[in-house]
């Protein structure tokens, strides 16, 4: 599967079909909280909130949210930073039909980790992971490039997962940035902390 030069992505539940390296596959397919995994690999972890607003659902996500067409959703985008280096660009959408009872914490997250909240709530049901190679024209790649002011290699690997709480749906897409390579191998935490 090659990265498409389009604004949409070809998502698959089979991580092998995106042809990532063994180390990147480890990040993509890991079932544990990404926040917890990142915290275990670096000395300082931080969520940088970019925005939380209403926006139109992306072309390749509205059907995942059981929406009949592209329409307005609540959107949150953040950068996950390890030792201040940007490692993941995360995009979350919730249908406007979701209530405060469905996602009581979503509106007030600020710069707190969404992942910690999702994995710590026994009422949240997690769907299966899906994977993609994002091309340079995909909107999330373009947004990450604009916010960070850096060129991104091709392809850019991403994963997404649908969560449900009560009757509310929430879709999280995580785009892995080049700096994730510094934390690919176990034992790199000490090296990053000492600058080796």
KEPASE-424760 format. One record per residue (C-alpha): x, y, z; residue in three letters. Coordinates in steps of 0.001 Angstrom, whole numbers, plus 500000, padded with zeros to 6 digits. Example, Ala and Ser with C-alpha at 12.3 -4.5 7.8 and 13.67 -1.06 7.14 Angstrom:
# residues 2
+--------+--------+--------+------+
|     px |     py |     pz | rest |
+--------+--------+--------+------+
| 512300 | 495500 | 507800 |  ala |
| 513670 | 498940 | 507140 |  ser |
+--------+--------+--------+------+
***
This chain:
# residues 196
+--------+--------+--------+------+
|     px |     py |     pz | rest |
+--------+--------+--------+------+
| 500000 | 500000 | 500000 |  unk |
| 501523 | 503312 | 499006 |  unk |
| 500860 | 506740 | 500491 |  unk |
| 498268 | 508410 | 498312 |  unk |
| 498706 | 511888 | 496886 |  unk |
| 495159 | 512710 | 497950 |  unk |
| 493386 | 514360 | 500842 |  unk |
| 491983 | 511042 | 502078 |  unk |
| 493628 | 507923 | 503459 |  unk |
| 493165 | 504202 | 502894 |  unk |
| 492634 | 502820 | 506396 |  unk |
| 493172 | 499146 | 507190 |  unk |
| 492814 | 497017 | 510339 |  unk |
| 495938 | 495085 | 509324 |  unk |
| 499109 | 496892 | 510418 |  unk |
| 501256 | 494801 | 508067 |  unk |
| 499572 | 496369 | 505038 |  unk |
| 501067 | 499807 | 505734 |  unk |
| 504606 | 498377 | 505398 |  unk |
| 506089 | 500262 | 508338 |  unk |
| 509461 | 499435 | 509868 |  unk |
| 509501 | 496996 | 512781 |  unk |
| 510007 | 499842 | 515260 |  unk |
| 507185 | 501927 | 513794 |  unk |
| 504920 | 498887 | 513724 |  unk |
| 505574 | 498561 | 517437 |  unk |
| 504242 | 502072 | 517992 |  unk |
| 501285 | 501641 | 515668 |  unk |
| 500041 | 498270 | 516912 |  unk |
| 500651 | 498676 | 520643 |  unk |
| 497378 | 498267 | 522544 |  unk |
| 498458 | 500196 | 525639 |  unk |
| 497780 | 503902 | 526166 |  unk |
| 500054 | 505918 | 523887 |  unk |
| 500340 | 508541 | 526627 |  unk |
| 501612 | 505949 | 529111 |  unk |
| 504056 | 504501 | 526602 |  unk |
| 505463 | 507934 | 525788 |  unk |
| 505742 | 508845 | 529477 |  unk |
| 507778 | 505693 | 530064 |  unk |
| 510223 | 506655 | 527322 |  unk |
| 511039 | 510301 | 528114 |  unk |
| 511899 | 512458 | 531107 |  unk |
| 509220 | 515067 | 530418 |  unk |
| 505878 | 514509 | 528677 |  unk |
| 503529 | 517341 | 527724 |  unk |
| 500250 | 517816 | 525838 |  unk |
| 500241 | 521021 | 523788 |  unk |
| 496667 | 521919 | 522901 |  unk |
| 496379 | 523613 | 519513 |  unk |
| 492621 | 524120 | 519420 |  unk |
| 489257 | 522739 | 520429 |  unk |
| 486413 | 523951 | 518226 |  unk |
| 483584 | 523053 | 515927 |  unk |
| 484663 | 521999 | 512436 |  unk |
| 483515 | 519885 | 509491 |  unk |
| 484339 | 516178 | 509819 |  unk |
| 487141 | 515051 | 507532 |  unk |
| 486332 | 513123 | 504367 |  unk |
| 487768 | 509862 | 505691 |  unk |
| 486177 | 509962 | 509147 |  unk |
| 482485 | 510899 | 509002 |  unk |
| 481294 | 507343 | 508282 |  unk |
| 483281 | 506066 | 511288 |  unk |
| 481194 | 508397 | 513432 |  unk |
| 477928 | 507038 | 511956 |  unk |
| 477218 | 510397 | 510321 |  unk |
| 475184 | 510392 | 507076 |  unk |
| 477441 | 513021 | 505487 |  unk |
| 480261 | 515418 | 506294 |  unk |
| 478928 | 517746 | 508928 |  unk |
| 480001 | 519749 | 511945 |  unk |
| 481676 | 517963 | 514853 |  unk |
| 483631 | 518968 | 517931 |  unk |
| 487318 | 518803 | 517047 |  unk |
| 490388 | 518810 | 519284 |  unk |
| 493976 | 518822 | 518046 |  unk |
| 497092 | 518548 | 520169 |  unk |
| 500782 | 517810 | 519879 |  unk |
| 502263 | 515226 | 522228 |  unk |
| 505780 | 516243 | 523227 |  unk |
| 508546 | 514152 | 524748 |  unk |
| 511336 | 516244 | 526263 |  unk |
| 509735 | 519119 | 524302 |  unk |
| 510197 | 517350 | 520961 |  unk |
| 506942 | 516887 | 518981 |  unk |
| 506349 | 513162 | 518522 |  unk |
| 502601 | 512796 | 517769 |  unk |
| 499982 | 515038 | 516197 |  unk |
| 496630 | 513921 | 517615 |  unk |
| 493201 | 514727 | 516177 |  unk |
| 489950 | 513902 | 518004 |  unk |
| 486374 | 514372 | 516814 |  unk |
| 483042 | 513954 | 518590 |  unk |
| 479628 | 514297 | 516884 |  unk |
| 477581 | 517282 | 518004 |  unk |
| 474829 | 514845 | 518949 |  unk |
| 476996 | 513490 | 521799 |  unk |
| 475887 | 514782 | 525175 |  unk |
| 477764 | 515860 | 528287 |  unk |
| 476642 | 512564 | 529839 |  unk |
| 478411 | 510699 | 527011 |  unk |
| 481734 | 512551 | 527271 |  unk |
| 481607 | 514634 | 530488 |  unk |
| 485319 | 515429 | 530471 |  unk |
| 485834 | 516362 | 526816 |  unk |
| 485020 | 520059 | 526978 |  unk |
| 487332 | 520792 | 529898 |  unk |
| 490448 | 518800 | 529018 |  unk |
| 492687 | 521784 | 528356 |  unk |
| 496229 | 520402 | 528165 |  unk |
| 495433 | 517206 | 530025 |  unk |
| 495842 | 513899 | 528226 |  unk |
| 492724 | 512487 | 526575 |  unk |
| 494318 | 509039 | 526451 |  unk |
| 494731 | 508835 | 530223 |  unk |
| 491047 | 509696 | 530632 |  unk |
| 489873 | 507163 | 528037 |  unk |
| 491919 | 504289 | 529420 |  unk |
| 490950 | 505103 | 533010 |  unk |
| 487179 | 505175 | 532458 |  unk |
| 485516 | 501751 | 532843 |  unk |
| 482487 | 502979 | 530868 |  unk |
| 484542 | 503566 | 527696 |  unk |
| 484528 | 500819 | 525066 |  unk |
| 487480 | 500803 | 522690 |  unk |
| 487149 | 499727 | 519072 |  unk |
| 489852 | 498151 | 516959 |  unk |
| 492845 | 500061 | 515708 |  unk |
| 493109 | 501036 | 512040 |  unk |
| 496283 | 502091 | 510262 |  unk |
| 497264 | 504218 | 507274 |  unk |
| 500102 | 505792 | 505367 |  unk |
| 499157 | 509439 | 504937 |  unk |
| 500198 | 511284 | 501804 |  unk |
| 501426 | 514907 | 501776 |  unk |
| 497998 | 516263 | 500812 |  unk |
| 496131 | 514674 | 503708 |  unk |
| 494705 | 517473 | 505840 |  unk |
| 496321 | 516230 | 509063 |  unk |
| 499750 | 516091 | 507429 |  unk |
| 499265 | 519612 | 506093 |  unk |
| 498139 | 520878 | 509497 |  unk |
| 501062 | 519255 | 511290 |  unk |
| 503487 | 520683 | 508748 |  unk |
| 502012 | 524182 | 509130 |  unk |
| 501962 | 524137 | 512943 |  unk |
| 505430 | 522690 | 513363 |  unk |
| 507076 | 524475 | 510444 |  unk |
| 508996 | 521402 | 509373 |  unk |
| 509016 | 519073 | 506413 |  unk |
| 507584 | 515623 | 507029 |  unk |
| 509071 | 512561 | 505348 |  unk |
| 506873 | 510337 | 503229 |  unk |
| 505006 | 508326 | 504091 |  unk |
| 503622 | 509570 | 507403 |  unk |
| 502199 | 506722 | 509477 |  unk |
| 498999 | 507102 | 511471 |  unk |
| 496532 | 505056 | 513432 |  unk |
| 492988 | 505701 | 514621 |  unk |
| 490518 | 504177 | 517042 |  unk |
| 486824 | 504649 | 517705 |  unk |
| 485667 | 504859 | 521323 |  unk |
| 482140 | 504638 | 522702 |  unk |
| 480751 | 505816 | 526032 |  unk |
| 477017 | 505400 | 526567 |  unk |
| 475679 | 506248 | 523094 |  unk |
| 478400 | 508766 | 522271 |  unk |
| 481172 | 508104 | 519756 |  unk |
| 484661 | 509631 | 519758 |  unk |
| 487326 | 509068 | 517096 |  unk |
| 491019 | 509588 | 517846 |  unk |
| 493618 | 509752 | 515049 |  unk |
| 497318 | 509795 | 515954 |  unk |
| 499877 | 510923 | 513378 |  unk |
| 503431 | 509852 | 514208 |  unk |
| 506046 | 512555 | 513641 |  unk |
| 509726 | 512004 | 512700 |  unk |
| 511034 | 512626 | 516233 |  unk |
| 509282 | 509454 | 517429 |  unk |
| 512376 | 507633 | 516131 |  unk |
| 514346 | 508871 | 519145 |  unk |
| 512057 | 506822 | 521402 |  unk |
| 511630 | 503738 | 519232 |  unk |
| 513852 | 501425 | 521176 |  unk |
| 513481 | 500347 | 524813 |  unk |
| 516128 | 501902 | 527023 |  unk |
| 516318 | 505204 | 525138 |  unk |
| 514861 | 507170 | 528055 |  unk |
| 518181 | 507454 | 529901 |  unk |
| 520056 | 508330 | 526711 |  unk |
| 517640 | 511148 | 525938 |  unk |
| 517805 | 512459 | 529487 |  unk |
| 521618 | 512657 | 529527 |  unk |
| 521922 | 513874 | 525950 |  unk |
| 523898 | 510840 | 524813 |  unk |
+--------+--------+--------+------+
***
